[in-house]
Structure formats: structure tokens, C-alpha cells
Amino acid sequence: KMPALALGTWKAATGLVGDAVKEALKLGYRHIDCADIYDNEEEVGKALRECFDDGVLKREDLFLTSKLWCSNYAPELVRPALEKQLKRLNVEYLDLYLMHWPVVKTPEGGFLSLEELPLSKTFEAMKECMDAGLVKNIGVSNFTTKKIRDIIDETGITPAVNQVERHPYLQQPELLEFCEKNGVHMTAYSPLGSGDPEILEDKTIGEIAKKHDASPAQVLLSWAMTMGSVAAKSTNPDRLAQNLAAADITLDEDDLEKIKEMDKHQRYLDGAFWVKEGSPYTMENLWDGE
């Protein structure tokens, strides 16, 4: 079973991420969220190895997620990419392996359209890695309802997880409902709004925090956990402990109703960096109007 709170390692500075992983595991975190593109898996792996060796936890007590980068989506590149990641992370298997974005790049840095290389082909290659025991579950990230439906229709395999940006300003109720109906677990990233203090300073969140004698960040994490699971980054030991304590906060119907009213479909990570000269990707075909 996937623990509801993961330590996220995106934008975690080199030199700090290893200590954060060690501190988190000592505090009781049991889920670490990584990715090839974060460029810090080696440091994470070193920290994991130390924790395993020091008896902080056993490998089977840890839920480890990582993501396949878009330039390794050609089916023949999937397993070699995964094997490199396993080596960096110092483990023999991942608990969850995700396609990072519904975008295909070539190893040389160019783009391929989804007609040229359907996402389902990559997903099938990931399933082969699962059959080989290199990963226990496979899923996707930043996928729309339409793209998940296509994967299910074309491969007959349901992604275990869809990891997406999710917070009170971007609640994605239709996507959540679709995922719940189809047995796809939803994980939220950027639960505090991706470095923008706006949500943390929202009056509604402030009032709910006061009521529960909690911090605004804890309210946001607690909300994300009531809807699925969440990956939250921190390299600060106090904040790591506070984030973990968010699991003990129970928001009531009144709180949830107030948060529901905050939705304004505001994406902080809208994927605009994929839309450029020579790219077949547009904001329309990336998000399918969702």
C-alpha cells in the first residue's frame, strides 16, 4: 500500500537532498518520490543505502517512486533507462514507475508527436519491466482523462497512479472522479502551489488552520491526503516533521466545503515549456481542454 505522504525531491538542491531523505526516513516517512530529470537520484540512493545499512528501515518497508523521462519513451529505451535509475538509487526494484509527461522527446533533444510514438507503446514496455520484477506498479503523471482512457483502451492495462498538480486552486474534480471510477489512484504534487505563497496566504486556509491549531501548509497537505496522496518537498528538518504531522489533522465537512469553493483552475506548472518551435505540442493537445 502506498503511504499517503511522500517526500518529494523535485527542486531539492544537490547536497541537501540526501540529508533530507535520511532525516525524513528517521522521522517515519516511508515514501520517497524521485525522477530521472531531477538529477539527484544518485544522492538519494546514497542516503537510502546508508539508512538500509544503519537499520533505519528495510527496503521492503519503503515505497519508492520514480519517473521515466520523455526522451526514453521509445520502447527499446525504457528498460535501459530504468536499470540506470535503479543503479543510481541503490535498489533492485521500484514500487512505482511513472511516465513523467505525456510528451515524447528523442534522445537527441527533438520531439515526436503522439501519432509517431503513441504513449501506449511506452506503457507496454513499462509493463514488461513490471513482469520482469524491476517495478511493482506502473503509472503516469500529468495525464488527462482522455490520455488515461487511451492508455487503458490501447493496452488493456490501467495505470496504478496519475500524479498531477493539485491544490485548492486546481482541484480537477472531473479528473479525480474519472480516476476513482477506473481504479487509478491520484497523487498530488505542488500541494502548496509551487513556491508561490498565494495559496498559503489565502484567508480561507488561514481560518481553517487557526481552527485546527495547525499551519496553512498542514491544512493543504491534510486536504490533499483526504483526496488521495501527496508528494511534498522540504529539506528543512522542522518542516519535514510538520508535514508528517499533517496526517493527524482531520478536516470536517465544513472545511472541505469552504476549500471546494476556492477552485479557480489555476495551473502553476502548465507545461508551457513543451510548446516551442519545432514541437508538435500545444496547450490544447497537452491538456485536452481539461
C-alpha positions in Angstrom: 0.0 0.0 0.0 1.2 3.4 -0.9 1.8 5.8 2.1 -0.3 8.9 1.7 2.6 11.3 2.2 5.7 11.2 0.1 8.9 13.2 0.4 9.2 14.9 -2.9 12.7 15.5 -4.3 11.9 17.9 -7.2 13.9 21.2 -6.9 15.7 19.7 -3.8 19.2 21.1 -4.0 22.1 18.8 -4.5 24.0 18.5 -1.2 20.7 18.9 0.7 18.5 16.2 -0.7 20.5 13.3 0.8 20.2 14.7 4.3 16.5 15.4 3.8 15.9 11.8 2.8 17.8 10.5 5.8 16.0 12.9 8.2 12.6 12.0 6.7 13.1 8.3 7.0 14.2 8.7 10.6 11.1 10.7 11.3 8.9 8.0 9.9 8.4 8.9 6.2 8.0 5.7 4.2 7.5 7.0 0.7 10.1 8.9 -1.4 9.2 10.4 -4.8 12.1 10.7 -7.3 12.6 11.2 -11.1 15.3 10.8 -13.6 15.1 14.5 -14.6 15.5 15.8 -11.0 19.2 14.9 -11.5 19.6 13.9 -7.8 18.8 10.2 -7.8 22.4 9.3 -7.0 22.4 11.4 -3.8 19.0 9.9 -2.9 20.4 6.4 -3.5 23.4 7.0 -1.3 21.1 8.2 1.5 18.8 5.2 1.1 21.8 2.8 1.2 23.0 4.4 4.5 19.6 4.1 6.0 19.2 0.4 5.0 22.7 -0.3 6.3 22.1 1.5 9.6 18.9 -0.4 10.2 16.7 2.7 10.0 14.3 0.6 7.8 14.4 -2.3 5.4 13.9 -2.0 1.7 10.5 -3.7 1.9 9.3 -1.0 4.3 9.9 1.8 1.8 7.7 2.8 -1.0 9.9 4.2 -3.8 8.5 6.1 -6.8 10.5 7.3 -9.7 9.7 8.6 -13.2 10.8 7.8 -16.7 11.9 10.9 -18.7 10.3 11.7 -22.0 13.5 11.2 -24.1 13.4 7.5 -23.1 9.9 6.7 -24.3 11.0 4.6 -27.3 10.1 1.0 -26.1 13.7 -0.2 -26.5 15.0 2.6 -24.3 12.6 2.0 -21.4 14.4 -0.9 -19.6 17.9 0.5 -20.0 16.7 3.9 -18.6 15.1 2.1 -15.7 18.1 0.0 -15.0 20.3 3.1 -14.8 17.8 4.6 -12.3 17.8 1.5 -10.1 21.6 1.6 -10.1 21.6 5.2 -9.0 19.0 4.7 -6.4 20.8 1.6 -5.0 17.8 -0.6 -5.2 16.7 -3.7 -7.1 13.2 -2.6 -7.8 10.9 0.4 -7.7 7.5 0.3 -6.1 6.1 2.7 -8.7 7.4 3.9 -12.1 5.6 6.7 -13.8 5.7 8.2 -17.3 6.7 11.8 -16.4 4.8 13.8 -19.0 2.5 12.9 -22.0 5.2 14.2 -24.3 7.7 12.3 -26.4 11.2 13.5 -27.0 14.1 11.9 -28.8 17.4 11.2 -27.0 18.9 13.9 -29.3 16.5 16.5 -27.9 14.0 16.7 -30.7 10.2 16.0 -30.4 8.0 13.2 -31.7 4.2 13.6 -31.9 1.9 11.1 -30.2 1.0 9.8 -33.6 4.7 8.9 -34.3 5.2 7.3 -31.0 1.9 6.5 -29.1 2.2 6.7 -25.3 0.7 3.2 -25.1 3.9 1.8 -26.7 6.0 3.2 -23.8 3.4 1.9 -21.3 3.6 -1.6 -22.7 7.4 -1.5 -22.4 7.0 -0.4 -18.7 4.6 -3.4 -18.2 7.4 -5.7 -19.5 9.7 -4.2 -16.8 6.9 -4.9 -14.2 6.7 -8.5 -15.5 10.5 -8.8 -15.1 10.2 -7.7 -11.4 12.0 -4.4 -11.8 9.0 -2.4 -10.8 5.9 -3.4 -8.8 3.4 -0.8 -10.2 3.3 1.4 -13.3 1.5 4.7 -13.8 1.5 8.1 -15.3 2.0 11.8 -14.4 0.4 15.0 -15.9 -2.1 12.9 -17.9 -5.6 14.0 -18.7 -8.8 11.9 -18.6 -8.6 11.4 -22.3 -5.0 10.2 -22.3 -5.6 7.8 -19.4 -8.6 6.4 -21.3 -6.5 6.0 -24.4 -3.8 4.0 -22.4 -6.5 1.7 -21.0 -8.2 1.2 -24.3 -5.0 0.6 -26.3 -3.1 -1.6 -23.8 -5.8 -3.1 -21.6 -3.6 -2.0 -18.6 -4.9 0.5 -16.1 -2.3 2.9 -14.7 -2.0 2.4 -10.9 -1.4 6.1 -10.3 -1.8 9.5 -12.0 0.4 12.1 -10.3 -0.7 15.6 -11.1 -0.5 19.2 -9.9 -3.3 19.5 -7.4 -4.2 22.1 -4.7 -7.3 24.2 -3.7 -6.8 26.5 -6.7 -6.6 23.5 -9.1 -8.9 20.8 -7.8 -9.6 18.9 -11.0 -12.8 17.2 -9.8 -13.7 15.6 -13.1 -10.2 14.0 -13.4 -10.4 12.8 -9.8 -13.8 11.3 -10.4 -12.6 9.6 -13.5 -9.6 8.2 -11.7 -11.7 6.9 -8.8 -14.2 5.2 -11.1 -11.4 3.5 -13.0 -9.2 2.4 -10.1 -6.4 4.9 -10.8 -5.0 6.4 -7.6 -4.4 10.2 -7.7 -1.3 11.7 -6.2 -0.9 15.5 -5.8 2.3 17.4 -6.5 2.9 21.1 -5.7 0.2 20.8 -2.9 1.2 24.3 -1.7 1.1 25.9 -5.1 4.7 25.5 -6.3 6.7 28.1 -4.5 4.0 30.9 -4.9 2.9 31.9 -1.4 -0.5 32.8 -2.7 -2.4 29.7 -1.5 -0.5 29.6 1.8 -1.7 33.2 2.4 -5.3 32.5 1.4 -7.7 33.8 4.0 -9.9 30.6 3.9 -6.8 28.4 4.5 -5.7 30.7 7.3 -9.0 30.4 9.1 -9.1 26.6 8.8 -5.5 26.4 10.1 -6.4 28.6 13.1 -9.4 26.4 13.9 -7.2 23.2 13.9 -4.3 24.9 15.6 -2.2 24.0 12.5 -0.1 25.8 9.9 -1.6 26.6 6.5 0.8 24.1 4.9 -0.5 21.4 7.2 -4.1 22.2 6.1 -3.1 22.0 2.5 -1.4 18.6 2.9 -4.2 17.2 5.0 -6.7 18.3 2.3 -4.5 16.6 -0.4 -4.4 13.4 1.7 -8.2 13.2 2.1 -8.3 13.1 -1.7 -5.6 10.5 -2.3 -1.9 11.0 -1.6 0.6 13.8 -1.9 4.3 14.4 -2.6 5.7 17.4 -0.6 9.2 18.6 -0.8 11.2 20.0 2.1 14.9 19.9 3.1 14.2 21.7 6.4 14.1 19.2 9.3 11.4 21.1 11.3 9.2 21.4 8.2 9.6 17.7 7.4 8.2 16.9 10.9 5.4 19.4 10.5 4.5 17.9 7.1 4.3 14.4 8.6 2.1 15.7 11.4 -0.4 16.9 8.8 -1.7 13.4 8.6 -3.1 13.8 12.1 -5.3 16.7 11.1 -8.9 15.7 10.2 -10.7 18.3 8.2 -14.5 18.3 8.6 -17.3 18.7 6.0 -17.4 22.4 6.7 -13.7 22.8 6.0 -13.9 20.7 2.8 -16.9 22.7 1.6 -15.0 26.0 2.1 -11.9 24.7 0.3 -14.1 23.4 -2.6 -15.2 27.0 -3.3 -11.6 28.1 -3.7 -11.1 26.2 -7.1 -10.2 28.5 -10.0 -8.4 26.1 -12.3 -5.1 27.8 -11.8 -2.1 25.8 -13.0 1.3 26.8 -11.8 3.0 24.1 -13.9 1.1 24.4 -17.2 3.7 22.7 -19.4 4.2 25.8 -21.5 7.9 24.8 -21.8 6.8 22.0 -24.2 5.2 24.5 -26.5 8.0 25.8 -28.7 9.4 26.0 -32.2 9.6 22.5 -33.8 7.3 21.0 -31.1 4.0 19.3 -32.0 2.7 20.1 -28.6 0.2 22.9 -27.9 -1.6 23.8 -24.7 -4.7 22.3 -26.3 -3.3 18.9 -27.1 -1.3 18.8 -23.9 -4.4 19.3 -21.6 -7.2 18.2 -24.0 -9.2 21.2 -22.9 -9.4 19.8 -19.3 
